[in-house]
Amino acid sequence: MKIKARKIAALVSAAALLSSQAAFASWEFAGYDTTVPDSYGKIYNEVIGGKYTSKTKVEPVAEKDVEWKFEGYELSYPHAGYERLYLEGNAQKGITRNVSQFPQWETRFKDFMWELSGEHRIYQRQQTKISNKYWAWDFGKDATDEAMVFVPTTRVADVKESFRQYGIANLDNDGNYVFDINGKVYNEEKFALYSDFEAIPTPFNVKLDEEGEPTKEIKEGDFLHFVNLSQINADGSYTVTDEDIANYIDIGASKFVTGPTYYGENPTKDVAAIYYRSYDKGWNWDADTVRLEKGAKIEWTNPIYEMAEPHNYYQYLIVNGLVMDGRNDTPRIWRYTNGKASPDVEWRYAFVEADYPYNVVEYKYIRNSSGKMVLAYENGEPVYRYPTGEFGNYHIKVTDTEIQVWVKDAKGDYKIDSISRTDADFGGGYAGYTGAAGYVVE
C-alpha cells in the first residue's frame, strides 16, 4: 500500500509541474512593422494560458533579411518599373516602389476623340503595347504627362449637329416645372443650363392664387387664354392658328453632335449634359449649346364636351406631344370648337322633400365623353330638378322610443323625421330618483 501511495504522489507532482509549465508566457508572431522604412521590425503578442495579455514587443529585422526585388512594369502610363519589399524572404503585398526603369514596349498615337465645340478638332492619344501583346491607352498622371500623351492634330472630324427638345417654356419634357412664373427653381441642372447660356424661356403666364402661388389657369388677356384661342373667323377657321401658337411658345433645345467613334463609345453626345458635368473644367463651349427655338409641333386633343349645359365642345393644346391639360405642372390651355354636344341625359330618383306637398326630387345624370353615365355638376353642386309631377304621402310609424314621419312614393318608403317618445318629464317617483335606485334627501 505504501508503494502505491508513493506512485500516486509522484504522478500528482508531475501533473502539477506540467500545469505550471503550461502557464508560462509565450510570444506569438503577428507580422512585420513597416511604418519606418529601413527600420523594419517583427511584432509579437504575449500569450499566457492561451490568452493575449495585451503585452507586445518588437524585434528588429536583420539588415541581411531586408531585400527589394524587381517585379515588372506598371500597366498604367508611364509604365514605370517597380520592385517589392521582401522581409526574411516574405513578400510584402502592399509595399512596392517605383524605380527608374522603363520597358522597351512599342508605342503609337491613335485618334482618340474630337472636340465637342468649335471645328471639332481631332485629338490623338498615345497607346502602349503592354508586354508587346496588347494595346492600351495611356493617360497622364499630371498636366505635363497628359500633354505628352494627348495631342491635337490638324484634322477635324466630320460631325453633324442637331438640337433636341429640352423643355417647353418653363417645363421639362414630362410637364414638370424647371422654374415657375415666380422664378422658383425646381430643376437646378436644367435651370443652370438655361441661365449659363442666357437662354431662359418665357414661362407660361398663369394666374396666382391668394397666397401668390401659381395656379394652372392661364391669366385673362394672355395670348394662350381660351377666349383668345377660341375666336372663329367668318369661314369657320380659328383666328389664332397653330403656326401662331408655335411661334409664341419657347422651346428649350439642347445640342447633340454625332461624329466618328474610336473605341466603341457612343458617337452621339448630349453636349448640354456633358457641359453640366464638366463646366468647371475651363473648357470652351459653343454659345448655342442650349438655345431657345420656335416652331413647336402643335396638335389638339379630340373634342370633348363640357358636362354643364349647353355642353360645348373644347380641346386641350398639345405641344411637342405634351398635353396641356393640367397634369403634373402643365397649365390648362384649351379652346372651344364652336360646336356643342347632345349627350344622353337621364333624371334619376334622388329623394323626397320633407315638407308638404312632398315633391319627388331627381338628380341629373349625363353620358360623358368616355361613354359613362355620371352625376352632373354645376358650380360644384349636383344638378337636380323638381317638381317632377310625382309626390309622396306621409304616414306615421311608432316604435318603442320614437314617433317617426315617413313618406311613401312609387320608389319606396323613406323616413323624413322623428321625435323621441322617452325624453319627456313624466313626473312622479322619489326625490333623487335615478336608475330605479331611490334614496331620501334630508
ZAKOLKE-608065 format. One record per residue (C-alpha): y negated, z, x negated; residue in one letter. Coordinates in pm, 1 decimal. Each point is the difference from the previous one (the first is absolute). Example, Ala and Ser with C-alpha at 12.3 -4.5 7.8 and 13.67 -1.06 7.14 Angstrom:
# ZAKOLKE-608065
py / pz / px / residuo
450.0 / 780.0 / -1230.0 / a;
-344.0 / -66.0 / -137.0 / s;
END
This chain:
# ZAKOLKE-608065
py / pz / px / residuo
0.0 / 0.0 / 0.0 / m;
-238.7 / 74.9 / -285.3 / k;
68.1 / -340.1 / -155.9 / i;
-81.5 / -180.8 / 326.6 / k;
-319.1 / 202.6 / 41.4 / a;
-111.7 / -97.1 / -346.4 / r;
59.8 / -369.8 / 72.9 / k;
-205.3 / 15.7 / 320.5 / i;
-285.7 / 175.0 / -181.6 / a;
1.3 / -273.8 / -265.0 / a;
-17.7 / -268.9 / 264.6 / l;
-290.4 / 173.0 / 173.8 / v;
-184.5 / 32.8 / -333.0 / s;
53.3 / -372.5 / -67.8 / a;
-132.0 / -94.7 / 347.3 / a;
-309.9 / 215.3 / -52.1 / a;
-61.1 / -173.3 / -332.4 / l;
26.0 / -345.6 / 162.3 / l;
-240.6 / 109.6 / 278.5 / s;
-262.7 / 113.3 / -248.3 / s;
38.6 / -323.9 / -193.3 / q;
-55.7 / -208.9 / 321.5 / a;
-335.5 / 172.5 / 49.4 / a;
-130.3 / -119.0 / -335.9 / f;
-296.7 / -241.6 / 0.5 / a;
55.0 / -371.3 / -52.2 / s;
-248.1 / -289.0 / -43.1 / w;
24.1 / -308.2 / 217.5 / e;
-161.1 / -323.1 / -122.7 / f;
-254.0 / -134.1 / 253.6 / a;
-146.0 / -304.1 / -176.7 / g;
-256.8 / -113.4 / -253.5 / y;
-363.2 / 104.5 / -17.3 / d;
-195.8 / -319.6 / -67.6 / t;
-343.7 / 125.8 / 101.6 / t;
-131.1 / 0.6 / -358.5 / v;
83.2 / -327.8 / -177.9 / p;
167.3 / 42.6 / -336.3 / d;
69.1 / 367.0 / 78.4 / s;
298.9 / -30.0 / 223.8 / y;
206.2 / 296.0 / 109.1 / g;
319.9 / 97.8 / 173.9 / k;
-43.7 / 223.5 / 303.9 / i;
258.1 / 267.7 / 86.9 / y;
38.6 / 237.5 / 295.4 / n;
155.7 / 343.5 / -41.1 / e;
304.0 / 65.7 / 220.2 / v;
166.5 / 338.5 / 54.5 / i;
285.2 / 47.1 / 238.0 / g;
-33.2 / -360.0 / 117.1 / g;
-364.0 / 50.5 / 106.8 / k;
-330.0 / -106.0 / -154.4 / y;
-213.9 / 285.1 / -127.4 / t;
-333.9 / -188.5 / -7.1 / s;
5.3 / 21.4 / -380.3 / k;
-28.3 / -327.7 / -196.9 / t;
-31.8 / -114.2 / -358.0 / k;
-87.7 / -322.3 / -182.4 / v;
156.3 / -110.5 / -322.2 / e;
-150.2 / -284.2 / -205.3 / p;
178.6 / -334.2 / -25.6 / v;
68.2 / -77.7 / -361.7 / a;
-211.9 / -285.0 / -140.8 / e;
312.6 / -192.4 / -91.0 / k;
103.4 / 3.3 / 367.3 / d;
-322.1 / -168.6 / 122.0 / v;
16.2 / -377.9 / 15.5 / e;
-185.2 / -291.8 / 167.2 / w;
214.7 / -303.1 / 69.1 / k;
-133.4 / -347.3 / 83.8 / f;
135.5 / -110.1 / 337.6 / e;
-171.8 / -323.0 / 98.8 / g;
-308.4 / -149.9 / 160.8 / y;
-180.3 / 88.2 / 321.5 / e;
44.7 / -240.3 / 290.8 / l;
-371.7 / 21.4 / 86.4 / s;
-274.9 / -168.0 / -198.7 / y;
-68.4 / 17.7 / -294.6 / p;
375.0 / 65.8 / -42.9 / h;
-51.6 / 252.4 / -276.8 / a;
299.2 / 138.5 / -182.8 / g;
97.9 / 359.4 / 65.5 / y;
221.8 / 265.2 / -147.6 / e;
164.4 / 304.7 / 153.7 / r;
19.1 / 358.7 / -120.8 / l;
342.2 / 138.0 / -91.8 / y;
56.0 / 371.6 / -66.2 / l;
324.0 / 99.7 / -163.6 / e;
128.0 / -344.4 / 96.6 / g;
-92.2 / 44.2 / 371.0 / n;
-224.3 / -267.0 / 155.1 / a;
-305.7 / 142.2 / 178.0 / q;
-14.6 / -227.9 / 303.7 / k;
-364.3 / 48.7 / 87.8 / g;
-146.7 / -9.7 / -350.6 / i;
-86.0 / -332.9 / -158.8 / t;
-288.8 / -129.9 / -207.8 / r;
-136.8 / -343.3 / -72.0 / n;
12.1 / -147.6 / -345.9 / v;
-178.2 / -296.7 / -151.5 / s;
286.3 / -236.5 / 48.9 / q;
-12.5 / -293.9 / 237.4 / f;
272.7 / -243.4 / 99.0 / p;
6.1 / -363.3 / -96.0 / q;
46.1 / -105.6 / 360.9 / w;
-123.0 / -331.7 / 133.2 / e;
-325.6 / 3.4 / 201.8 / t;
-179.3 / -252.5 / 218.4 / r;
-288.6 / -24.8 / 250.0 / f;
73.1 / -98.5 / 359.5 / k;
-220.0 / -52.5 / 306.8 / d;
-13.4 / 338.2 / 171.3 / f;
-274.8 / 1.4 / 263.9 / m;
-312.9 / -168.6 / 130.1 / w;
-329.7 / 159.7 / 93.6 / e;
-56.9 / 76.0 / 366.4 / l;
-366.9 / -96.4 / -17.3 / s;
-216.7 / -262.4 / -161.4 / g;
175.7 / -313.1 / -124.6 / e;
337.4 / 179.0 / -6.3 / h;
45.7 / -17.1 / -376.3 / r;
359.5 / 36.1 / -119.2 / i;
94.5 / 286.7 / -234.7 / y;
301.6 / 14.9 / -224.5 / q;
194.6 / 303.4 / -111.9 / r;
214.1 / 42.6 / -307.0 / q;
374.5 / 27.7 / 36.8 / q;
246.7 / 139.2 / -251.5 / t;
364.1 / -97.6 / -17.3 / k;
154.4 / 348.2 / -2.8 / i;
279.2 / 20.0 / -256.8 / s;
-30.7 / -380.0 / 0.5 / n;
190.5 / 4.1 / 327.7 / k;
-244.6 / 2.8 / 296.1 / y;
-373.1 / -46.5 / 55.1 / w;
-220.8 / 287.2 / 117.7 / a;
-373.8 / 10.8 / 79.5 / w;
-205.8 / 198.0 / -247.5 / d;
-260.5 / 243.5 / 135.9 / f;
-250.6 / 155.6 / -236.8 / g;
-25.6 / 375.2 / -35.9 / k;
-378.1 / 2.7 / -31.4 / d;
-294.9 / -237.1 / 40.4 / a;
38.6 / -144.2 / -351.2 / t;
371.5 / -65.3 / 33.9 / d;
-46.2 / -146.9 / 347.6 / e;
-249.9 / -253.5 / -130.1 / a;
258.6 / -111.2 / -256.0 / m;
277.6 / -65.9 / 250.9 / v;
-203.5 / -113.0 / 303.7 / f;
-226.4 / -295.9 / -66.8 / v;
-195.9 / -253.8 / 209.6 / p;
64.7 / -369.8 / -16.2 / t;
-236.0 / -289.6 / 62.3 / t;
209.8 / -111.2 / 294.7 / r;
-55.5 / 86.4 / 366.1 / v;
257.6 / 40.1 / 274.9 / a;
24.4 / -224.7 / 301.6 / d;
-86.7 / 257.5 / 264.3 / v;
-52.1 / -43.2 / 372.0 / k;
-230.9 / 239.7 / 180.5 / e;
20.7 / 100.9 / 362.8 / s;
-142.1 / 273.3 / 217.6 / f;
195.8 / 212.1 / 241.6 / r;
-127.3 / 211.0 / 284.9 / q;
-79.2 / 352.0 / -116.2 / y;
-147.1 / 133.3 / 321.2 / g;
-196.0 / -85.0 / 313.5 / i;
-354.5 / 136.8 / 0.6 / a;
43.4 / 372.1 / -77.7 / n;
372.9 / 3.4 / 84.1 / l;
306.1 / -69.8 / -210.9 / d;
260.1 / -253.8 / 109.1 / n;
178.5 / 259.9 / 215.8 / d;
-313.1 / 91.1 / 194.0 / g;
-66.4 / 329.7 / -180.7 / n;
-342.6 / 101.6 / -124.1 / y;
-99.5 / -73.3 / -356.9 / v;
-333.1 / 153.4 / 99.4 / f;
-165.9 / 58.8 / 336.4 / d;
-342.4 / -88.6 / 135.2 / i;
-133.1 / 333.9 / -130.2 / n;
111.9 / -90.8 / -352.4 / g;
284.3 / 254.1 / -14.2 / k;
267.8 / -129.0 / -238.5 / v;
366.7 / 9.0 / 104.3 / y;
156.5 / -226.4 / -266.1 / n;
-142.3 / 81.6 / -343.8 / e;
170.6 / -286.2 / -183.0 / e;
-114.2 / -281.5 / 224.8 / k;
-346.8 / 142.2 / 46.8 / f;
-37.7 / 24.4 / -379.1 / a;
91.3 / -365.9 / -30.3 / l;
-254.8 / -97.9 / 263.8 / y;
-277.6 / 203.8 / -156.9 / s;
77.0 / -86.1 / -364.4 / d;
-22.0 / -370.8 / 76.8 / f;
-300.2 / 45.9 / 230.8 / e;
194.9 / -145.0 / 292.2 / a;
-22.6 / 268.2 / 267.1 / i;
68.9 / -157.9 / 340.8 / p;
-209.5 / 63.7 / 309.8 / t;
189.4 / 252.0 / 216.7 / p;
75.8 / -49.0 / 366.4 / f;
-297.9 / 129.0 / 197.6 / n;
163.6 / 258.9 / 223.4 / v;
-160.0 / 270.4 / 210.6 / k;
-20.3 / 358.4 / -121.2 / l;
106.1 / 291.6 / 217.8 / d;
-207.0 / 310.7 / 67.7 / e;
107.6 / 148.7 / -333.2 / e;
-94.7 / -314.5 / -189.9 / g;
358.1 / -113.7 / -59.4 / e;
100.4 / -367.2 / 41.4 / p;
162.0 / -106.2 / 326.5 / t;
200.5 / -314.9 / 62.3 / k;
-259.1 / -161.2 / 226.4 / e;
-234.1 / -270.3 / -130.1 / i;
-366.7 / 93.3 / 35.3 / k;
-194.4 / -160.8 / 284.1 / e;
-201.9 / -301.8 / -112.9 / g;
223.6 / -65.7 / -301.0 / d;
125.1 / -352.5 / -62.5 / f;
359.2 / 114.5 / 65.2 / l;
-77.7 / 188.5 / 322.2 / h;
193.7 / -129.0 / 300.1 / f;
-316.6 / -96.3 / 187.5 / v;
-88.5 / -245.9 / -276.9 / n;
355.4 / -126.2 / -55.5 / l;
60.3 / -54.3 / 374.7 / s;
-285.6 / -240.2 / 58.2 / q;
117.2 / -333.0 / 145.5 / i;
-172.0 / -338.6 / -25.0 / n;
-39.8 / -236.6 / 293.6 / a;
304.9 / -194.2 / -115.1 / d;
214.4 / 313.7 / 2.2 / g;
6.4 / 45.3 / -380.6 / s;
-104.5 / 320.0 / -172.8 / y;
-355.6 / 16.7 / -129.4 / t;
125.7 / 193.1 / -304.6 / v;
264.0 / -216.9 / -165.3 / t;
289.3 / 108.4 / -218.5 / d;
-179.2 / -163.2 / -291.0 / e;
-308.6 / 213.3 / 69.2 / d;
214.6 / 313.1 / -10.1 / i;
177.8 / -114.1 / -318.5 / a;
-335.3 / -48.9 / -168.7 / n;
-119.8 / 343.0 / 111.2 / y;
279.1 / 229.8 / -120.3 / i;
30.6 / 83.4 / -370.7 / d;
344.6 / -42.4 / -154.9 / i;
68.3 / 182.3 / -326.6 / g;
200.3 / -225.8 / -229.1 / a;
181.4 / 82.1 / -323.9 / s;
53.9 / -252.2 / -277.1 / k;
356.1 / -96.1 / -85.5 / f;
77.1 / -213.9 / -302.8 / v;
324.0 / -186.5 / -69.0 / t;
87.0 / -133.7 / -341.5 / g;
286.6 / -31.9 / -249.0 / p;
257.6 / 273.6 / -48.2 / t;
122.0 / 79.3 / -350.8 / y;
264.8 / 267.6 / 32.4 / y;
100.7 / 1.6 / 365.1 / g;
-306.5 / 180.3 / 130.7 / e;
-150.5 / -87.4 / 337.9 / n;
-226.4 / -301.9 / -59.0 / p;
-233.7 / 105.6 / 283.9 / t;
-238.1 / 286.7 / -67.6 / k;
-205.7 / 200.5 / 249.5 / d;
-313.8 / 21.8 / -210.4 / v;
-173.6 / 264.8 / 212.5 / a;
299.6 / 233.5 / -13.9 / a;
28.1 / -42.5 / -377.5 / i;
-373.6 / 61.2 / -31.2 / y;
28.8 / 328.3 / 187.4 / y;
275.5 / 120.0 / -234.5 / r;
-186.1 / -118.6 / -311.1 / s;
-373.3 / 9.5 / 76.6 / y;
-66.3 / 267.9 / -264.9 / d;
142.4 / -212.3 / -283.7 / k;
-317.6 / -200.4 / -52.7 / g;
147.6 / -335.9 / 98.2 / w;
-217.6 / -281.2 / 131.1 / n;
58.2 / -93.8 / 360.6 / w;
-115.0 / -298.3 / 201.9 / d;
-279.4 / 88.5 / 241.3 / a;
195.5 / -143.0 / 292.5 / d;
310.9 / 212.9 / -54.7 / t;
-78.2 / 144.2 / 341.1 / v;
-226.1 / -200.9 / 225.9 / r;
-104.8 / -27.3 / 360.3 / l;
95.5 / -308.7 / 193.5 / e;
-64.0 / -147.2 / 341.3 / k;
219.6 / -225.2 / 207.6 / g;
270.1 / 240.1 / 118.4 / a;
270.5 / -133.3 / 227.5 / k;
-110.1 / 88.5 / 352.6 / i;
244.4 / 29.0 / 289.0 / e;
16.5 / 180.4 / 333.1 / w;
276.2 / 189.0 / 177.1 / t;
149.0 / -140.5 / 318.9 / n;
-223.7 / 87.7 / 296.2 / p;
67.6 / 333.2 / 168.0 / i;
-175.1 / 130.8 / 306.9 / y;
-184.4 / 320.0 / 69.6 / e;
172.6 / 243.1 / 232.0 / m;
-323.3 / 63.2 / 189.7 / a;
-119.2 / -248.7 / 258.9 / e;
-79.6 / -285.5 / -15.6 / p;
268.4 / -12.8 / -274.4 / h;
-194.9 / -213.8 / -248.4 / n;
195.3 / -160.0 / -283.5 / y;
-98.3 / 87.7 / -358.0 / y;
125.7 / -64.0 / -354.3 / q;
-2.5 / 196.0 / -326.1 / y;
-126.1 / -163.2 / -318.4 / l;
249.2 / -70.1 / -280.6 / i;
-142.2 / -34.4 / -353.2 / v;
238.2 / -132.3 / -266.1 / n;
290.2 / 131.5 / 202.7 / g;
-146.9 / 347.1 / 60.4 / l;
-44.6 / 79.5 / 370.9 / v;
-326.4 / 179.8 / 74.3 / m;
131.7 / 207.8 / 287.9 / d;
-77.4 / 352.6 / -116.6 / g;
323.4 / 70.1 / -184.4 / r;
-37.5 / 190.6 / -328.3 / n;
-371.3 / -22.0 / -87.4 / d;
-61.6 / -341.8 / 151.7 / t;
-289.2 / -27.6 / 245.3 / p;
59.5 / -140.7 / 347.7 / r;
-143.8 / -352.7 / -11.5 / i;
59.7 / -201.6 / 314.4 / w;
-143.2 / -251.9 / 242.8 / r;
39.1 / -88.1 / 366.2 / y;
166.0 / -336.5 / 70.3 / t;
-203.6 / -61.5 / 318.9 / n;
320.8 / 9.5 / 201.5 / g;
153.6 / 268.7 / 215.8 / k;
352.6 / 88.2 / 97.3 / a;
161.6 / 63.5 / 336.7 / s;
263.7 / 255.5 / -97.2 / p;
252.3 / 146.5 / 240.5 / d;
-134.7 / 314.1 / 163.0 / v;
188.9 / 266.1 / 192.7 / e;
-125.5 / 303.7 / 184.5 / w;
246.2 / 283.9 / -26.4 / r;
11.3 / 329.9 / 183.4 / y;
-180.3 / 277.6 / -187.5 / a;
-58.1 / 299.8 / 229.5 / f;
-125.7 / 114.6 / 341.0 / v;
-346.6 / 157.7 / 24.0 / e;
2.4 / 366.8 / 85.8 / a;
-282.7 / -30.2 / 253.9 / d;
2.1 / -143.4 / 348.4 / y;
78.1 / -278.8 / 90.0 / p;
246.7 / 14.4 / -294.4 / y;
-52.1 / -347.3 / -144.9 / n;
278.0 / -148.5 / -208.4 / v;
-144.0 / -91.3 / -346.3 / v;
145.7 / -277.1 / -219.5 / e;
-30.0 / -76.3 / -371.4 / y;
-56.5 / -349.1 / -129.5 / k;
260.2 / -153.3 / -229.8 / y;
-61.7 / -324.4 / -185.1 / i;
218.5 / -228.9 / -207.7 / r;
-133.4 / -2.2 / -357.2 / n;
5.1 / -289.0 / -246.0 / s;
345.3 / 112.1 / -117.9 / s;
139.5 / -36.8 / 352.2 / g;
37.7 / 372.3 / 72.5 / k;
-137.6 / 171.8 / 311.6 / m;
-226.9 / 282.9 / -115.4 / v;
-239.4 / 244.4 / 162.7 / l;
-348.7 / -149.4 / 16.3 / a;
-294.6 / 194.0 / -144.8 / y;
-375.0 / -40.8 / 27.1 / e;
-238.6 / 216.1 / -201.2 / n;
296.3 / 205.1 / -110.6 / g;
113.3 / 88.3 / 352.6 / e;
290.9 / -139.2 / 204.2 / p;
-104.4 / -248.5 / 266.7 / v;
89.9 / 112.4 / 352.5 / y;
-82.7 / -98.5 / 356.2 / r;
-21.8 / 144.1 / 349.8 / y;
5.7 / -21.0 / 294.1 / p;
319.2 / -191.2 / -8.4 / t;
54.5 / 2.5 / 371.2 / g;
265.6 / 264.5 / -42.8 / e;
-36.6 / 367.6 / 79.4 / f;
207.7 / 309.2 / -21.0 / g;
48.2 / 283.3 / 248.7 / n;
-16.0 / 357.4 / -107.2 / y;
237.8 / 276.3 / 94.4 / h;
58.8 / 362.1 / -95.2 / i;
293.7 / 149.5 / -183.9 / k;
46.3 / 375.8 / -34.0 / v;
203.9 / 159.5 / -275.1 / t;
59.3 / 364.5 / -87.9 / d;
-315.0 / 3.6 / -213.5 / t;
-221.0 / -292.6 / 109.0 / e;
-147.7 / -192.7 / 287.9 / i;
1.0 / -360.7 / -114.1 / q;
-181.5 / -310.4 / 122.4 / v;
194.1 / -323.5 / -32.0 / w;
-90.8 / -360.0 / 75.0 / v;
267.8 / -244.6 / 91.1 / k;
-34.5 / -377.4 / -12.1 / d;
230.3 / -298.0 / -30.0 / a;
57.2 / 69.7 / -370.2 / k;
97.5 / 362.6 / 28.4 / g;
-106.2 / 360.3 / 62.0 / d;
-260.2 / 160.0 / -234.9 / y;
-130.2 / 352.9 / -25.8 / k;
-380.9 / -10.3 / -17.4 / i;
-91.8 / 368.2 / 31.2 / d;
140.9 / 351.6 / 34.8 / s;
-105.0 / 360.5 / 53.2 / i;
182.9 / 321.9 / -86.8 / s;
161.2 / 207.0 / 273.2 / r;
33.0 / 311.8 / -215.9 / t;
-340.4 / 60.0 / -166.2 / d;
-171.6 / 166.8 / 298.8 / a;
-73.5 / 376.9 / 26.7 / d;
242.1 / 104.2 / 268.7 / f;
-108.6 / 373.4 / 0.7 / g;
224.0 / 306.2 / 47.1 / g;
219.5 / 159.9 / -261.7 / g;
-57.1 / 310.6 / -211.4 / y;
-304.1 / 71.4 / -212.8 / a;
62.9 / -164.8 / -332.2 / g;
287.9 / -197.4 / 143.8 / y;
134.0 / -237.5 / -257.1 / t;
330.5 / -166.8 / -36.7 / g;
171.5 / 226.2 / 256.5 / a;
-54.3 / 303.3 / -221.5 / a;
-234.4 / 241.8 / 185.0 / g;
-190.6 / 300.5 / -129.3 / y;
-272.4 / 231.4 / 133.1 / v;
-351.0 / -8.2 / -148.0 / v;
-152.6 / 354.1 / -15.3 / e;
END
